[in-house]
C-alpha cells in the first residue's frame, strides 16, 4: 500500500512476465480515448461482487484488519507507506502495545515515539503522526475526524491516507488510489504513460476509481483493490490467470511504465566503540552513540554511531562492511572498531554523545543503519528487519 513515487516522463516497457506477453492497448495513452468498463449498473455490480468475493476468500490476515478502531487503522496506514507488510506487522503490534490510544500517543515524548518507529524508516511519518495526535488532543476531540476532507487538515495525512481512513474506519464512500490501485486500473483500461500526459492519466485513474467504488462497502472495496495489486496484479509477473477482473482487463500482463529514479550509491564510515561500564557483569557494556542535530534534514534527533574522519579503514581495524538503503540511496558502510581513547582523534565532532548501556540502546531511537550494525555485532538481542518495501514488489 505504498504511495506512488514521482515518475519521469520517459517511457520504458518492462519485459513480459510468466503470466503472458505484455500487451498495451493500441495507440492508447493518458490523453487518448479510453475503452469503457461495464456501463450498466448490473454489470458494474457484478464486477464489484466478484472483486469483493475474491477479497473475502483470499485476503491476508493482517492485525489492522481485525480492528475497527480509527486510531489503530490510522497508525497502520501511516506505517504501510513505502514499508514492507511483514515489518509493519511486528512494529504495529509493538507500537500499539506502547501507545494503545490516541491520548497515550499525544502524551508521549517524541524520542519515545521515534524509538518505537526505529527500523521502519521515513521517520518524518512518526513525527507527523505524533504532531497530529497532539493537535487532536489540544482540540479536545475524542477521536479522529470522520471525513476525508477533515482528515486532510491533520499533519502528515494526504489524499491517499485520508481516503483510506475515512472509508475503512468510517464507511465514507471515497476511493483510495495508491501505487497498487494505480497499476490495477491502468492495466484494466490499457492505459500507459506518455510524455507530458501523466497529469491527465492521474485524473483518469482517480475518476475511474471513484466510479468503480462500491458505495455500500467502500472500506472493503478499497482494501480489495489494494490487495489485488499487492498480491496478484504485481509489477512483474502478474498472476493474471487468478485475477477476478481478468475478463475486463485490456492488458493481461505487464504494462509500459515510466522508469523510477535510479539508485545513488554513497560510501560512509562509522566508529563502533564499546567499553565496560561501571557495573559488574556482561550486561554492563556500553556503546558510544551520537544524536543527530535537530538542524539536519535526514533523521534529526535520531541516535547513530560516530562518523569517522577517514572513510578508508585499515583491514585489521575493519569490523564489518554492509549496505543500507534509505529512499533512493544505497549506503555502503565501513564499520571500524575504535577504542575509547582514540574516539576524539578518529571521529568527526557532531551532536551530543553518550555512552549508553546496551540494554538501554535497544529501546532508543536508533537510525536503521546503527540498529543493523549493533545487531550484526551481536550487541542487540533483536535482529533488524529490512523495512523499506522492494521497489518492484507489491506490499
C-alpha positions as CSV (number, residue, x, y, z in Angstrom):
1,X,0.0,0.0,0.0
2,X,2.9,2.2,-0.8
3,X,2.3,5.7,-2.1
4,X,3.2,6.0,-5.8
5,X,6.5,7.7,-6.3
6,X,7.1,10.6,-8.7
7,X,7.8,9.3,-12.3
8,X,9.9,10.9,-15.0
9,X,8.2,11.3,-18.4
10,X,10.5,8.9,-20.4
11,X,8.9,5.5,-21.1
12,X,10.3,2.1,-20.6
13,X,8.5,-1.2,-21.3
14,X,9.0,-4.0,-18.8
15,X,9.8,-7.5,-20.0
16,X,6.9,-9.9,-20.3
17,X,6.1,-11.9,-17.2
18,X,5.2,-15.5,-16.8
19,X,1.5,-14.7,-16.9
20,X,1.6,-13.8,-20.6
21,X,3.1,-11.4,-23.1
22,X,3.0,-7.7,-22.3
23,X,0.1,-6.1,-24.2
24,X,-0.8,-2.5,-24.3
25,X,-4.0,-1.2,-25.9
26,X,-3.1,0.1,-29.4
27,X,-2.2,3.8,-29.5
28,X,-3.9,4.4,-26.1
29,X,-2.2,7.0,-23.9
30,X,-3.2,9.1,-20.9
31,X,-4.6,11.7,-23.4
32,X,-6.4,9.3,-25.7
33,X,-9.9,7.9,-25.7
34,X,-10.3,5.2,-23.1
35,X,-12.3,2.0,-23.6
36,X,-15.2,1.8,-21.2
37,X,-15.8,-0.7,-18.5
38,X,-19.3,-2.1,-18.0
39,X,-21.7,0.9,-18.1
40,X,-24.8,-0.8,-16.9
41,X,-25.4,-0.8,-13.2
42,X,-25.9,-4.6,-13.1
43,X,-22.6,-5.2,-14.9
44,X,-20.8,-2.8,-12.6
45,X,-22.5,-4.6,-9.6
46,X,-21.2,-7.9,-10.9
47,X,-17.6,-6.6,-11.1
48,X,-17.8,-5.3,-7.6
49,X,-19.3,-8.5,-6.3
50,X,-16.5,-10.6,-8.0
51,X,-13.8,-8.4,-6.5
52,X,-15.3,-8.5,-3.0
53,X,-15.9,-12.2,-3.1
54,X,-12.2,-12.7,-4.2
55,X,-11.1,-10.5,-1.3
56,X,-13.2,-12.3,1.3
57,X,-11.7,-15.6,0.2
58,X,-8.1,-14.5,-0.4
59,X,-7.2,-11.5,1.8
60,X,-4.2,-11.8,4.1
61,X,-4.9,-12.0,7.8
62,X,-3.3,-8.7,9.0
63,X,-3.8,-7.4,12.5
64,X,-5.2,-4.0,11.5
65,X,-7.9,-5.7,9.5
66,X,-9.2,-7.2,12.7
67,X,-9.8,-3.7,14.2
68,X,-12.5,-1.1,13.7
69,X,-10.6,1.5,15.9
70,X,-10.0,4.6,13.7
71,X,-6.8,5.3,15.7
72,X,-5.4,1.8,15.0
73,X,-6.3,2.0,11.3
74,X,-4.6,5.4,11.1
75,X,-1.4,4.0,12.6
76,X,-1.4,1.1,10.2
77,X,-1.9,3.3,7.2
78,X,1.0,5.6,8.1
79,X,3.3,2.7,8.8
80,X,2.4,1.0,5.5
81,X,3.6,3.9,3.4
82,X,6.7,2.6,1.5
83,X,7.2,-0.2,4.0
84,X,7.0,-3.9,3.7
85,X,3.9,-5.5,5.3
86,X,6.0,-8.2,7.1
87,X,7.9,-5.5,9.0
88,X,4.8,-3.4,9.7
89,X,3.0,-6.4,11.4
90,X,5.7,-6.6,14.1
91,X,6.1,-2.9,14.6
92,X,2.4,-2.1,14.5
93,X,1.7,-4.5,17.4
94,X,4.7,-3.2,19.4
95,X,3.6,0.4,18.7
96,X,0.0,-0.1,19.8
97,X,1.2,-2.1,22.8
98,X,3.2,1.0,23.9
99,X,0.7,3.6,22.7
100,X,-2.7,1.9,22.7
101,X,-4.8,5.1,22.4
102,X,-4.6,8.4,20.7
103,X,-4.3,10.1,24.0
104,X,-1.3,8.0,25.0
105,X,0.5,8.8,21.8
106,X,-0.3,12.5,22.2
107,X,1.2,12.5,25.8
108,X,4.4,10.6,24.8
109,X,7.8,12.2,24.3
110,X,9.0,12.4,20.7
111,X,12.1,10.3,21.5
112,X,9.8,7.5,22.8
113,X,7.8,7.6,19.6
114,X,10.9,7.6,17.4
115,X,12.3,4.7,19.4
116,X,9.2,2.5,18.6
117,X,9.5,3.6,15.0
118,X,13.2,2.8,14.7
119,X,13.9,0.5,11.8
120,X,10.7,1.4,9.8
121,X,12.5,4.3,8.0
122,X,11.0,7.6,6.8
123,X,10.9,9.0,10.3
124,X,9.1,12.1,9.3
125,X,6.0,9.9,9.3
126,X,6.4,9.2,13.0
127,X,6.8,12.9,13.8
128,X,3.8,13.9,11.8
129,X,1.7,11.1,13.4
130,X,2.8,12.4,16.8
131,X,2.0,16.0,16.0
132,X,-1.4,15.1,14.6
133,X,-2.2,13.2,17.8
134,X,-1.2,16.2,19.9
135,X,-3.3,18.5,17.7
136,X,-6.4,16.3,18.2
137,X,-5.7,16.2,21.9
138,X,-5.3,20.0,22.0
139,X,-8.6,20.4,20.3
140,X,-10.2,18.2,22.9
141,X,-11.5,15.8,20.3
142,X,-12.3,12.2,21.4
143,X,-11.3,10.6,18.1
144,X,-10.2,11.3,14.5
145,X,-12.3,13.3,12.2
146,X,-14.6,11.0,10.2
147,X,-14.4,12.6,6.7
148,X,-11.5,12.5,4.3
149,X,-11.8,16.3,3.8
150,X,-11.4,16.9,7.6
151,X,-8.6,14.3,7.9
152,X,-6.5,16.0,5.3
153,X,-6.2,19.0,7.6
154,X,-4.1,16.9,10.1
155,X,-0.3,16.9,9.8
156,X,1.1,14.1,7.7
157,X,-2.3,13.0,6.2
158,X,-2.6,13.4,2.4
159,X,-5.3,12.4,0.0
160,X,-4.5,8.7,0.0
161,X,-4.3,8.2,3.7
162,X,-7.3,10.4,4.4
163,X,-9.4,8.3,1.9
164,X,-8.1,5.0,3.4
165,X,-9.0,6.0,7.0
166,X,-12.4,7.6,6.1
167,X,-13.5,4.6,4.0
168,X,-12.2,1.8,6.2
169,X,-12.8,3.2,9.7
170,X,-15.9,5.4,9.0
171,X,-17.5,3.9,5.8
172,X,-17.3,7.1,3.8
173,X,-17.7,6.4,0.1
174,X,-14.4,7.8,-1.1
175,X,-12.0,5.9,-3.4
176,X,-8.4,5.1,-2.4
177,X,-5.7,5.4,-5.0
178,X,-2.2,4.1,-4.0
179,X,0.5,2.6,-6.2
180,X,-1.2,-0.8,-6.3
181,X,-4.6,0.7,-7.3
182,X,-2.9,2.8,-10.0
183,X,-1.3,-0.3,-11.5
184,X,-4.6,-2.3,-11.4
185,X,-6.7,0.4,-13.0
186,X,-4.0,1.3,-15.7
187,X,-3.9,-2.3,-16.8
188,X,-7.6,-2.7,-16.6
189,X,-8.1,0.1,-19.1
190,X,-4.9,-0.5,-21.0
191,X,-3.6,2.9,-20.1
192,X,0.1,3.7,-20.5
193,X,2.3,6.7,-19.6
194,X,3.2,9.2,-22.3
195,X,5.5,12.2,-22.2
196,X,3.6,15.1,-20.8
197,X,0.5,13.0,-20.2
198,X,1.0,11.9,-16.6
199,X,-1.3,14.5,-15.0
200,X,-4.1,13.6,-17.4
201,X,-3.6,9.9,-16.6
202,X,-3.8,10.5,-12.9
203,X,-7.1,12.3,-13.3
204,X,-8.4,9.4,-15.3
205,X,-7.3,6.9,-12.7
206,X,-8.9,8.8,-9.9
207,X,-12.1,9.3,-11.8
208,X,-12.3,5.6,-12.6
209,X,-11.5,4.6,-9.0
210,X,-14.4,6.8,-7.9
211,X,-16.8,5.2,-10.5
212,X,-15.9,1.6,-9.6
213,X,-16.1,2.1,-5.8
214,X,-18.9,0.2,-4.1
215,X,-20.7,2.8,-2.1
216,X,-22.3,0.1,0.1
217,X,-18.9,-1.4,1.2
218,X,-16.3,1.3,0.4
219,X,-13.7,0.2,3.0
220,X,-13.7,-3.5,1.9
221,X,-13.7,-2.5,-1.8
222,X,-10.7,-0.2,-1.3
223,X,-8.8,-2.8,0.6
224,X,-9.8,-5.4,-2.1
225,X,-8.3,-3.2,-4.9
226,X,-5.1,-2.6,-2.9
227,X,-4.9,-6.3,-2.0
228,X,-5.3,-7.3,-5.7
229,X,-2.4,-5.0,-6.7
230,X,-0.3,-6.3,-3.8
231,X,-0.8,-10.0,-4.3
232,X,-2.0,-10.6,-7.9
233,X,-1.5,-7.6,-10.2
234,X,2.2,-7.4,-9.4
235,X,4.6,-5.0,-11.1
236,X,6.4,-8.0,-12.5
237,X,4.9,-11.4,-13.4
238,X,1.3,-10.5,-12.6
239,X,-0.9,-13.6,-11.9
240,X,-3.5,-12.9,-14.5
241,X,-4.9,-16.4,-14.5
242,X,-6.3,-16.0,-11.0
243,X,-7.4,-12.3,-11.3
244,X,-11.1,-11.8,-10.6
245,X,-11.0,-8.8,-13.1
246,X,-9.3,-10.7,-15.9
247,X,-12.4,-10.6,-18.1
248,X,-12.5,-6.8,-18.2
249,X,-8.7,-6.3,-18.4
250,X,-7.3,-4.7,-21.6
251,X,-3.7,-5.5,-20.8
252,X,-3.4,-9.0,-19.3
253,X,0.3,-8.8,-18.4
254,X,2.9,-6.1,-17.6
255,X,2.5,-2.6,-19.0
256,X,4.7,0.2,-20.0
257,X,5.7,2.5,-17.2
258,X,7.9,5.5,-16.7
259,X,11.2,4.5,-15.1
260,X,11.9,5.1,-11.5
261,X,14.7,7.4,-10.4
262,X,18.0,5.4,-10.3
263,X,19.5,4.5,-7.0
264,X,22.5,6.6,-5.9
265,X,25.5,5.0,-4.1
266,X,27.4,6.6,-1.3
267,X,30.2,5.4,1.0
268,X,30.2,6.1,4.7
269,X,32.3,5.1,7.7
270,X,31.3,4.8,11.3
271,X,33.1,4.0,14.6
272,X,31.9,1.1,16.8
273,X,33.3,1.9,20.2
274,X,32.3,-0.4,23.1
275,X,33.6,-0.2,26.7
276,X,33.0,-1.9,30.0
277,X,30.6,0.1,32.1
278,X,30.7,0.9,35.8
279,X,28.5,-2.0,36.9
280,X,29.9,-5.5,37.0
281,X,28.8,-8.3,34.7
282,X,28.3,-8.8,31.0
283,X,25.3,-6.5,30.9
284,X,27.4,-3.6,31.9
285,X,28.9,-3.0,28.4
286,X,28.3,0.4,26.9
287,X,28.3,1.7,23.3
288,X,29.1,5.2,22.2
289,X,26.2,6.9,20.4
290,X,25.8,10.3,18.9
291,X,22.5,12.2,18.5
292,X,22.0,13.7,15.0
293,X,21.4,17.5,15.3
294,X,17.9,18.9,15.0
295,X,19.1,21.1,12.2
296,X,19.8,18.2,9.7
297,X,17.3,17.3,7.1
298,X,17.5,13.5,7.4
299,X,16.6,11.7,10.7
300,X,17.1,14.7,13.1
301,X,17.2,13.7,16.7
302,X,18.0,10.0,15.9
303,X,21.0,8.2,17.5
304,X,23.8,6.9,15.4
305,X,27.4,5.6,15.7
306,X,30.0,8.4,15.4
307,X,31.2,9.3,11.9
308,X,34.8,8.5,11.1
309,X,37.1,11.3,9.7
310,X,38.5,8.9,7.1
311,X,36.4,6.6,5.0
312,X,39.3,4.3,4.4
313,X,39.6,1.7,7.2
314,X,42.7,-0.5,7.8
315,X,42.0,-4.2,7.4
316,X,43.0,-5.1,10.9
317,X,40.5,-2.4,12.3
318,X,37.6,-3.2,10.0
319,X,34.7,-4.7,12.0
320,X,32.3,-5.2,9.0
321,X,31.1,-3.9,5.7
322,X,27.4,-3.6,4.9
323,X,24.9,-2.0,2.6
324,X,21.9,0.1,3.9
325,X,19.3,1.7,1.7
326,X,17.5,4.9,2.6
327,X,15.0,6.1,0.0
328,X,16.9,6.3,-3.3
329,X,20.4,6.0,-1.8
330,X,22.4,2.9,-1.2
331,X,24.9,3.5,1.6
332,X,28.0,1.2,1.6
333,X,29.2,1.5,5.2
334,X,32.5,0.5,6.7
335,X,32.5,0.0,10.4
336,X,35.7,0.4,12.3
337,X,36.5,-0.8,15.8
338,X,37.6,2.2,17.8
339,X,39.0,2.2,21.4
340,X,37.6,4.8,23.8
341,X,40.9,6.7,23.9
342,X,41.0,7.1,20.1
343,X,37.4,8.3,19.6
344,X,38.2,12.1,19.5
345,X,41.2,11.6,17.1
346,X,39.3,9.4,14.7
347,X,35.8,10.7,14.6
348,X,34.1,13.9,13.4
349,X,32.7,16.1,16.1
350,X,29.0,16.1,15.7
351,X,26.0,16.1,18.0
352,X,25.6,15.2,21.6
353,X,27.3,11.9,22.6
354,X,26.6,9.4,25.3
355,X,28.0,6.1,26.5
356,X,24.8,4.0,26.5
357,X,24.3,0.6,28.2
358,X,23.5,-2.0,25.6
359,X,20.2,-2.8,27.2
360,X,19.1,0.8,27.0
361,X,20.4,1.3,23.5
362,X,17.9,-1.3,22.2
363,X,15.0,0.9,23.2
364,X,16.4,4.2,21.9
365,X,15.6,6.0,18.6
366,X,18.4,4.5,16.6
367,X,18.9,5.0,12.9
368,X,18.3,1.9,10.9
369,X,22.0,1.6,10.0
370,X,23.0,1.8,13.6
371,X,20.5,-0.8,14.7
372,X,21.6,-3.1,11.9
373,X,25.3,-2.7,12.9
374,X,24.7,-3.4,16.5
375,X,22.6,-6.4,15.7
376,X,25.2,-7.9,13.4
377,X,27.8,-7.3,16.1
378,X,25.6,-9.3,18.4
379,X,25.2,-6.3,20.7
380,X,21.4,-6.2,20.5
381,X,19.1,-9.1,21.1
382,X,16.6,-8.4,18.3
383,X,17.7,-8.7,14.7
384,X,16.6,-5.8,12.4
385,X,14.3,-6.4,9.5
386,X,14.6,-4.9,6.1
387,X,11.8,-2.3,6.4
388,X,11.7,-0.5,3.1
389,X,9.4,-2.0,0.5
390,X,11.2,-3.5,-2.5
391,X,10.9,-1.2,-5.5
392,X,9.4,-3.8,-7.8
393,X,7.2,-5.8,-5.4
394,X,3.7,-5.3,-4.1
395,X,3.1,-4.6,-0.4
